Amino acid sequence: MSARPGSECAPVYAWRVLGLPVVLLCMMLFAGAAAANVFVADRRAYRPADQPLLRSVGIVVNAGRQVGSAFLVGECHAVTTFHSAFFRDAQAASSEEPIGVPDDVPHRGHALAFHIDPDPERPGVFRHRSVARVVDFGNYHPAAPRGMTGDWAILQLDDCLGREYGFLPTLRPTSADYLPQGPLMTISFPYSGGKRVGVAVEEGCRARDSGPVIGLIAVDCAFEAGMSGGPVLEKQGDGQWRVVGIMQLRFSPVKRVLPAFEYRHRNQMVHAVAFFRALERVLAQRAGRPH
C-alpha cells in the first residue's frame, strides 16, 4: 500500500500557456499535511466505507504513493483533480525529489492506480484496485482563476469497479446551481488519517461564495492534504445527495481551528459546471451513444 506524502502541490513548476513558458506558483494554496483549514470545529468523522455513497470513493496512487482522493462516476470511470492525476509528491521534506513536478506533459492515456474499499481490519490498505487512465482533463494552471477551473481529470478504469461499488450521481448544473444552497458533504481520505479505519466524512458544511469566475466555490468544509479530488455532494430537496463539485485546495492553511469562516483562509471546490459536459461526453462514448 502507498505511503502518504506530506504535501500536495509544487511551490513552483514550469508550464506552457499559448506557447509561452510560464512559472506557476501555488502560493501557499497547498501545504504540509499538518496544516488544515478548519472553521469553528472539525466535524469530520471516520465511518465504515461499506455504506452507500461512501463505498464509491477511493484514492489515486502514483508511483506507489497516494496523490489524492477520487470517486466513481460510472461503472468504469472515476473523477479526481488534475493536480492529483498528473503531479508527483515528495514523500518527505528531506527528499530531493521535486515536489509536484508533472510526470510528463499531461496527456490522455496517462496511467495511475485507483484504490477502493479500505480494509476495516488493516488501516491504510485497500482491498481492490485498478489501473486508471486519464481520458479527459481540464486546461489547468493555478496562475489565474480561470485556469484553476480546469483542475479536474476523468479516469477510465481497466476494471469496472463501479459495477461492484456503485457510483455517485452528479447534479446537472444550471444557471441557478452555481452557488449550492443546501447542506454539503465531503468524502475523502486525508493523509493524516492513514492509521484510521474507514473514510472521512463531513456533513452540514456550506458553500460561502462563488467566483471570482464561474466554476470556483468557497466552502467552509474542512480541508487538508489528501482530500483533493474527493467529491462534494449537496443534499437535494428530495433528501438525495448529488455531486456538485470536487475538493480542490485550501488558501493560507493554518494549524489551529479558526473561530469563524474567513475568506482569506477559504477552502475551495471546483464546481461540476467545469467538467460536467466532458463527463457526459465520456460516459456517452462508453455507452456507445452519440453525443
C-alpha positions in Angstrom: 0.0 0.0 0.0 1.2 3.5 -0.7 2.9 5.8 1.7 1.1 9.1 2.3 3.2 12.1 1.1 3.4 15.3 3.2 2.4 17.8 0.5 0.0 18.1 -2.4 1.4 20.6 -4.8 4.6 22.1 -6.1 5.5 25.6 -4.9 6.9 26.1 -8.4 6.7 24.3 -11.7 7.2 25.2 -15.3 4.3 25.2 -17.7 3.4 26.5 -21.2 0.3 28.5 -22.0 -0.3 29.6 -25.6 3.2 28.5 -26.4 4.9 30.8 -23.8 6.7 29.4 -20.8 5.1 30.5 -17.6 6.2 29.9 -14.0 3.2 28.9 -11.9 3.2 29.3 -8.2 1.0 27.5 -5.7 1.5 30.5 -3.3 0.6 28.6 -0.2 -2.5 27.1 -1.8 -1.2 23.7 -0.7 1.0 22.9 2.3 2.1 20.1 4.5 -0.4 17.6 5.9 -0.1 19.2 9.4 -1.8 22.4 8.2 -5.6 22.3 7.6 -8.2 24.9 7.3 -11.0 24.0 9.8 -13.7 26.5 10.8 -15.3 26.6 14.3 -15.0 22.8 14.8 -13.8 19.8 12.9 -17.0 17.9 12.0 -15.3 15.2 10.1 -15.8 11.6 11.3 -14.5 8.3 10.1 -17.2 5.9 9.0 -17.3 2.4 7.6 -16.7 2.6 3.9 -19.3 -0.1 3.1 -22.2 2.4 3.3 -24.0 3.9 0.2 -22.1 6.8 -1.3 -19.1 6.2 0.9 -18.3 2.9 -0.8 -17.9 4.8 -4.2 -14.9 6.9 -3.0 -11.3 5.8 -3.1 -7.8 7.2 -3.7 -5.4 7.7 -6.7 -1.9 6.4 -6.4 1.1 7.4 -8.5 4.4 5.6 -8.2 3.3 3.8 -5.1 2.1 6.8 -3.2 -1.3 8.4 -2.6 -1.7 11.6 -4.5 -5.3 12.4 -3.7 -8.8 11.1 -3.4 -11.2 10.1 -6.3 -14.7 8.9 -6.8 -16.6 6.6 -9.1 -18.9 8.4 -11.6 -19.8 5.4 -13.8 -19.3 1.7 -14.0 -15.8 2.2 -15.5 -15.0 5.8 -14.7 -13.8 8.0 -11.8 -13.0 11.7 -11.3 -10.2 13.4 -9.5 -8.3 16.7 -9.7 -5.9 17.4 -12.5 -3.1 18.0 -10.0 -3.7 14.7 -8.3 -3.7 12.9 -11.7 -0.5 14.5 -13.1 1.7 15.6 -10.3 4.2 13.7 -8.1 4.7 14.5 -4.4 7.8 14.2 -2.3 7.5 11.5 0.4 9.2 13.7 3.0 10.5 17.2 3.4 14.1 15.8 3.3 13.5 14.2 -0.1 15.5 15.8 -3.0 12.8 14.8 -5.5 11.0 17.8 -6.9 7.6 18.3 -5.3 4.6 18.4 -7.7 6.6 18.2 -10.9 4.3 16.7 -13.6 5.4 13.1 -14.6 5.2 14.1 -18.2 3.4 16.5 -20.5 -0.2 16.0 -19.5 -1.8 13.7 -22.0 -4.7 11.2 -22.4 -3.7 7.7 -21.5 -1.6 8.7 -18.5 -1.8 5.8 -16.1 -2.4 5.8 -12.4 -3.9 3.3 -9.9 -7.3 3.7 -8.3 -7.7 2.0 -5.0 -11.1 1.5 -3.3 -12.7 -0.4 -0.4 -10.5 0.2 2.7 -9.9 -2.9 4.7 -11.6 -2.5 8.1 -9.0 -4.6 9.8 -5.9 -3.0 8.3 -5.8 0.8 8.2 -4.3 2.2 5.0 -4.9 -0.9 3.0 -7.5 -1.1 0.2 -8.9 -4.4 -1.0 -9.5 -3.6 -4.6 -7.6 -1.6 -7.2 -7.5 -0.9 -10.9 -5.3 0.8 -13.4 -6.9 4.2 -14.2 -6.1 6.0 -17.4 -6.8 9.7 -18.0 -9.3 10.1 -20.8 -10.0 13.8 -20.4 -8.8 16.7 -18.3 -9.2 20.4 -17.9 -6.9 23.2 -19.0 -5.4 23.6 -15.6 -3.0 26.2 -14.4 -3.1 27.9 -11.0 -1.7 31.2 -12.1 -5.2 32.6 -12.9 -8.7 31.8 -11.6 -9.9 30.7 -15.0 -7.1 28.2 -15.2 -8.0 26.8 -11.7 -11.4 25.7 -13.0 -9.5 23.2 -15.1 -8.4 21.3 -12.1 -10.2 18.1 -13.0 -9.5 14.8 -14.7 -11.7 11.9 -15.8 -10.2 8.4 -15.4 -11.2 5.2 -17.2 -10.7 2.1 -15.2 -9.3 -1.2 -16.6 -11.6 -3.0 -14.1 -15.1 -1.6 -14.0 -15.3 -1.3 -10.2 -18.5 0.8 -10.4 -20.4 -2.4 -11.1 -19.5 -3.6 -7.6 -19.2 -0.4 -5.6 -21.8 1.8 -7.3 -21.1 5.4 -8.5 -22.1 8.8 -7.4 -24.8 10.7 -9.2 -23.7 14.2 -10.5 -26.1 17.1 -10.5 -26.6 18.5 -14.0 -25.7 22.2 -13.5 -28.0 25.0 -14.5 -27.6 28.8 -14.1 -29.2 28.5 -10.7 -26.8 25.9 -9.4 -23.5 27.8 -9.3 -23.7 28.5 -5.6 -25.0 25.4 -3.8 -27.7 26.4 -1.3 -28.2 23.1 0.5 -26.1 21.2 3.1 -22.8 19.8 1.7 -21.0 16.6 2.4 -17.3 15.7 1.7 -16.0 12.2 1.5 -12.2 11.6 1.3 -9.0 10.0 2.6 -6.8 12.7 4.2 -3.2 11.8 4.6 -3.4 12.4 8.3 -5.9 9.5 8.5 -3.6 6.9 7.3 -3.9 4.9 10.5 -7.6 5.3 10.8 -10.2 2.8 9.7 -12.9 3.9 7.2 -13.3 7.1 5.3 -13.5 10.7 6.5 -17.0 12.2 6.1 -18.2 15.7 6.9 -21.9 16.6 6.7 -23.5 20.0 7.1 -20.9 22.4 5.8 -21.9 25.1 3.3 -20.9 27.0 0.2 -20.0 30.5 1.2 -19.1 32.4 -2.0 -18.7 31.8 -5.8 -16.0 33.2 -8.0 -14.0 35.1 -8.9 -15.0 33.1 -12.0 -17.8 30.6 -12.7 -16.7 27.2 -11.5 -14.9 28.1 -8.3 -16.8 27.9 -5.0 -15.5 28.8 -1.5 -16.8 26.4 1.2 -16.4 26.1 4.9 -15.9 22.3 4.8 -12.7 21.3 6.5 -9.9 20.5 4.1 -6.4 19.1 4.4 -3.8 17.3 2.3 -5.1 14.1 0.7 -8.7 15.4 0.3 -8.0 16.8 -3.2 -10.2 15.0 -5.7 -12.8 13.9 -3.2 -16.4 14.6 -4.0 -18.5 17.5 -2.6 -22.2 16.5 -2.5 -25.2 18.6 -1.9 -28.4 17.4 -0.2 -31.3 17.9 -2.6 -34.9 18.7 -1.8 -35.9 15.0 -2.1 -33.2 14.1 0.5 -30.8 12.6 -2.0 -27.2 13.6 -2.2 -25.6 14.5 -5.6 -22.1 15.5 -6.5 -21.8 19.3 -7.1 -18.0 19.6 -7.2 -14.5 18.3 -6.4 -12.5 19.4 -3.4 -9.5 21.3 -4.7 -7.4 23.3 -2.2 -7.1 25.4 0.9 -5.8 29.0 0.9 -3.2 30.1 3.5 -3.6 26.9 5.6 -3.1 27.1 9.4 -2.7 24.5 12.1 -5.2 26.0 14.5 -9.0 25.8 14.3 -10.3 29.1 13.1 -13.2 30.6 15.2 -15.2 31.6 12.1 -15.1 31.3 8.3 -12.5 33.6 6.8 -12.4 34.2 3.1 -8.6 34.5 3.1 -8.4 31.0 4.6 -11.2 29.6 2.5 -11.3 26.1 1.2 -12.2 25.8 -2.5 -14.0 23.3 -4.7 -14.3 23.1 -8.5 -18.0 23.2 -9.3 -19.4 20.4 -11.5 -20.2 23.0 -14.2 -16.5 23.0 -15.0 -16.4 19.3 -16.0 -20.0 18.1 -16.4 -20.2 18.3 -20.2 -16.9 16.5 -20.6 -18.1 13.8 -18.2 -21.4 13.4 -20.1 -19.4 13.0 -23.4 -17.0 10.4 -21.9 -19.9 8.3 -20.4 -21.9 8.6 -23.7 -18.9 7.3 -25.7 -18.6 4.4 -23.3 -22.2 3.5 -23.7 -21.9 3.8 -27.5 -24.4 6.6 -27.7 -23.9 9.7 -29.9 -23.0 12.9 -28.2 
